[in-house]
Each structure stands twice: as structure tokens, then as C-alpha cells.
Amino acid sequence: MPQTLLPLIPDGATQINDLVSVIREDAQWTYFHGAHPIFAHAQDDRRSFRMFTAQLVCQGTCRQVDIIHAFGVSKNSVLRSVKKFREEGVEGFYASRRGRGSTVITEKVADQAQQLLNASTSRKEIAEQLGIKYDTLRKAIQQGRLQEPPQDENTAALSPASDKSGRSLQDSAAADAMGTACTRTVERVCAAVGMLPDGAPARFEPCRDVSFGGVLCALPALNQNGLFRHLDRCFSPLGGYYTSLQVMILLACMALCRIKTVEQLQYHSPGELGKLFGLDRVPEVRCLRNKLTSLSADDAPEKWAALLSKDWLEADPDLAGALYVDGHVRLYHGKQTELPRRYVSRQRLCLRGTTDYWVNDALGQPFFVVERPVDQGMLEAIKNDIVPRLLNDVPRQPTQEAFDADPYLARFTILFDREGYSPVFFKQMWQEHRIACITYHKHPKEDWPEDAFAEEAVSLPSGETVMMKLAERGSWVGSKKDGLWMREIRKLTPSGHQTSLISTAYGGSSVEDAGGLFSRWSQENFFRYSMQHFGIDLLSEYGTEEIPGTKRPVVNPARRELDRRRRSVQGKLTRRRAEYAAVALHPEADAKKVKQWEHRKAELLDEVQQLEHELETVKVQQQETPKHLDWNELPEESKFERLAPSRKQLLDTVKMIAYRAETAMAGIIRAQLSRHDDARSVLRDLFRSAADITPLPETNELEVRLHTLANPRTNRAIGHLLQELNAASATYPGTKLRLVYRLIGATSG
């Protein structure tokens, strides 16, 4: 008894009958007998189509009616093909036609038509221009008398642009086979068996109204800020269907489209997102997590981030001369580990979390971030992690000869808030490295006279100019032994309050120092904006891991408990002393209540004495208990694990690139907006807007046609941005297609 063939037919195939099916992919038709391919020919090869369908009928594999229904051809056409096959065989379909010669496309007309074809003119335009029929021109091309230029390998055969409804039906139809929107089945099978070492190539199709199509406008800015730089140097090939380049583009586009976590990707159409990358679909959540794990192996994200931060510092040496450092507590509400409590200024609470120290420029653009699971404060992080890195990476540092010639010359300047106030640290940074520090004065003395202040025009790094009343003096800061002379600048506010800042930038001016320190809002704005729009606080994975061997001391939990007891006893003692003083100063006038008053007074005195004795005991225990312990000396119940950092470094770096790219684009359109603060809002709308994507093989271009936004002023700003992007002549990463941007309804751009 013959075995029944299982219907293992690639998704998207059209069944001719129960055994034979056909699929069109990449401008080629492939015929299958069961699960086995048996014949293939080009989409426009009519001779091979007629020959093979006639052969199927003559061999009894198919009926004539099956061919008619499957391909929509006429009955007479099938009958002629079958007759030719029976009379002349296969050779009859490929024999040269006998005719009287060309009477329409003469030699002169053929030369003109070939020139127009070489100029990428469409067939319809050529027929109209030369006054010949379209079918006559088509036949001449099919017979080889005229040659069309070859198509680019990165573009699919041009066909009518698909709309969203058609793509949704196609994606849903593929779900029963390999998965939703998995329409490139042959390549996926090859990738699964290791026959696609370089991953799936990007092949774009004409599509209308592609979701998030506007994010393609960010590709030139992402490229300029290093998203595709050093990838081959830092990351190993992923293998499989998706390449590391495609994963990086996806992560950056997710950040700009406000898809904040990998898990949120499951709520967006994978097929629609895939059209942005020349793929059938983007990876599912589990696949993307596996790709991120592979990319995060062997400290590759740390190496990549270090190379990029050095590139960013070298790209703008002026901004690299003044660096802003601040800590950001990333809260953790999970239960897998008991992280130590940190003070969170934005909530004014001590909550569990880990501290990240960010280094930004005066515009708020980040350079790098340092994670501190075991944190001893900002100064320790600056001294041990940040300064050594800056000494190697900051460009244009003065030579030793320049330092000897100018005793007030600084290597570069670090600015931070009051958390970093330490005269000992200021002195150490200047004497050992000639690094200038600027911060707020934590213990200013009496106010200066108002007539000492003069109104100055202060230029902020953002380009804004503000008027401030400033005064400057030299001040001794710190103790007599460990202090030093510093420049003290004060700003007088309209309310009469004097804000004091101190600086070891001895070669600077009060205007420069005030403009630098009062621009710290740019870094605070970066934290707030990145938390809200890029999700820098969200967990990238839920695992934890042991903290590797560290020599940094940690807070002694026994000393922390003694400090808590001392504060508690000190508070109780203060209240009891106040009650005792109130009772002692107001004796009872009523003779009947004198004994009750004396009894209450004795009780309070006894409580005060007991609390004083307890306080002295706690103080002695504090002196005998060290403040810090080595990590290995901590009790096991006090040890904790850190949040798994493998994916976080990679995602943080991509988000930094996305933020810098958005900042660059905002600077372009800000000049076209009356309200400069609307620039980022306009870009957010642009990134999430739909667009038409059309590959143009004749010009080797990828056209992105954007839909108009909310109002004419926004469209003017976007049109100006598109002009700048087109002038950059950027290509789509991994292809030779030049990106061309158009705004529907606009005459240029």
C-alpha cells in the first residue's frame, strides 16, 4: 500500500492538487512534490512555465483543470501547451520562433529603447515615448533583443506596494507553519541547520503605512553616534537567522519608539517591525533574550562602551573639558536579594537599590556609566573608577611642560553637587592630577555685602545667556591641616539669598564657573527624561549573581545597628530632658497635687539618668566597633547579591546612543520651532508615525515617505530635518541602498 505524503509544504505555497504545490519567492517559482522541490524557474520565464505545466498534465500528475484553477490561465493556453509537449517535447518550447522579422522594433527603435532601459526608465514610459505597444516591448525583452539593467541584490523584485491589511493576512497565514510572519521559510530552515552563516540579508519590499516607519529617520544619527562602530571588534558572530547588526538596529529603534523593555516587544506586530529591517519579522522575546545573552558574553558590552565613550570624548574636546558626575539610585523592589538601602533624593526615602554613577557633558549627553553594587559614596567612585578612566580618555590634556609653565593650568574640570564636598578630596585631585573641582560650598560663612555683587552676562553651554549678580573672593576651605585656598563665587538671588560655590579651577573666571555649575540641570534633566522615556531604571533581566571578589570595604552591619540605637536613645533623652525641665520650672501650686508632681519629677529624673547611662554604653560600643569591614568578613546573613549586569551594560549603551542621536536631531529642528522645548516631542511623534517604504533598484535607493504630522509648523520642522538627512547621503546599514527621505505633500526634502 503506498504511503501518504505528509503536507510538509513551505508556508505561502499554492496547492495545485493534493501532491503538487508551487511557491513564489524572490522572483522565482519553485514546484514541490510533497515536501521535495522538483522544478524551479524565474517568475517571468513563460516558456518554462508552459513546458512544466504541460509535462505535469501529460505525465498524469495533474489535470488540466488543476492548472487552470491554480494559475488562473485560460483553457486554450493549457491545451496549446499540452499539444506542443506531446508533438515536439521539451525542445519545442525553447526553439527559436520562425517569423518574418521585426517590423515594429527596428534597429533604430531598439537602440532608443535600450538607451531608455539603461537610464532606468519604466517599460510603460518607453512604450509611450517611442509610440509602440507595451506588449511589443515586453516581448522584445523576453526574447532577449532588449536587456533590462540587473536589480540590486538587497531589493526584492518590485511589485505593487502592499498595504497593512494585506500584510496582516499574510502574517496570519504563516502562523500555522513556522510562526507569525515567518514568510522567508527557506532561509529560516537553512539558518536552523547552520547553512546561513552570515544571517538573513536585508531585502526590502514596497510597503505602505508601515508602523513606526518614521524611526528610520534616526538611522543617520545613530550611525554618527557609533551604533554600528566596533561591532566586529567587540562582539562574536551570533549565527542563525538574525545578525548582531540587525539586533543592534532593533534595540536602538525600540528605545526611540519607547518600547522600553524586551518583554514589551510582544505587544507589537512582529511582521510590521520586520519591514523596517528588510526582514519578514523581528525576533520573538525569547529569541531576542538569547541573542542579548550571547552578545553580553566575555564582557563584550563593557569593551564596546569603553571604545564608544572614548570616541565621544575625542569627537568634542571642548565639551570633554568639563565633566559632570552624579549618582543615580536604581531602585529594586524584588525579593531575590536584599540590596542595601540608599537614600533616594527624588523620593526623600531610604530604599533598596544599586547606585549608578553617570558622567555627562554640559549638554546632558552621557559619556559612560559606572555601576556600584558595593558603594562607598561619590568621592570613592570618582577616585577609584572615574578619574583613572578619564585620565586615559579625555583628549587634549596639557603636557608636563605646560603644567610647569602655568601653575594654575588644570588638566580638566569635574563638577558635582554637595555630595562630593570634601576639601581633602579637592586638594588630592589638584596636587596629584591637576584636576579642578567645582561644587557648592557646604559650609558658607556670613553673607557678603550686596554692593560686592555685579551683574554679569553668563553664557550657558546650551547657548542661552542669562544675567546673574556675581561676586568672587579667595577663601580657605576646610581645616587648617587638610584645607586649601579655593576660589569662592557667590550668586545673589532676587530674594536676597546667596548661593555659594567653590572652585579649584584657578585659571577660570566667576562667569565660567557659575555658567558651568548652574548648568547641572542638564544632567538632572537627563536622569528624569531617560527614566520616563528610555526606562533606564527598568530591569533588563530578573536574575542575580554573586559579587566578585572586591577589596572595597562595606559598612559594618553591627556598627549600623549601633548608630541606629544611638539616634533612638539620643532622641528619647532629648524629649525626657525637655519634659523634666518643664516640670521643674513649673512647680504645682495646689497643695493636694504636690506629692503627685514630686513623684512625676522623680520618675523623669530616673528615666533621664537611665538613658544617659545607656547612651554612654552605646558610645563605648561604637568606638570599639569598626565602621567598615572587608566583604569576606561580613556575616553570611548580611551578604547580598548584585543584580545580573550582563544585559544591562549593553542596553544602557544602546540607550545612550539613542539619547545622543535624539539630541542631535532635536538640535536640527529646534531652530525651526518657536517653542524650543517642543523639539523632542516632535521627534517622538515622528519616530512612532507610519511611513511608506519603497526600494528603488534602478537608482540603488531606499525611499522612506513620511506622513504629515499634526500641523504645518511641525511639518516645516520635519521637512528641514529631512533636507539635512538627505544631504548626509547615508546608506542603510549592511546594504548599499542610499536612504532618501520624502514628506508626503511636500515639494522638497
DALINJO-V69738 format. One line per field, one symbol per residue. psi: psi as a letter, one per 40 degrees, with the letter a starting at -180 (. if undefined). A space follows every 10 residues. Layout:
psi=???
This chain:
psi=hiihhigghi ieihhdaddh iihhhffhhh hhhbehheii iidegddddd ddddddddee diiddddddd efiidddddd dddddddead dddeihhhae ihedgidddd ddddddddef iiddddddde fiiddddddd ddeedihiii iieeiihhih hiiddddddd dddedeceih egegdddddd ddefegdeih ihhiihiifh ifdeeeeedd ddddeedeie ddddiihdia dhiddddddd ddddddefgd iddedeeihd ddddddefid iiiidddddd dddddeiffd dddddddddd dddddgddde ehhhhiihhh iheaedigii hihhdeefih ihaihhhihi aeeehidiih hgdhheiddd dddddddddd dddhifiiid dddddheehi dihhhiaede hhdddddddd ddefhihhai hdgiaiiiid eeiihihhhi deeihihihi iiihihhaid deaihihhhi hhideeihhh iiiegdeaid dddddddeee dddddddddd dddefeeihd ieiiiihihi ehiihhdddd dddddddddd dddddddddd ddddegihdh ddeddddddd dddddddddd dddddddddd dddehidiii deeiideeii iihheddddd dddddddddd dddddddded eehdhdeedd dddddddeii ihhhhgddef ihhhhiiiad iddddddddd ddddddddfi ihheiehhhh hihheiei.
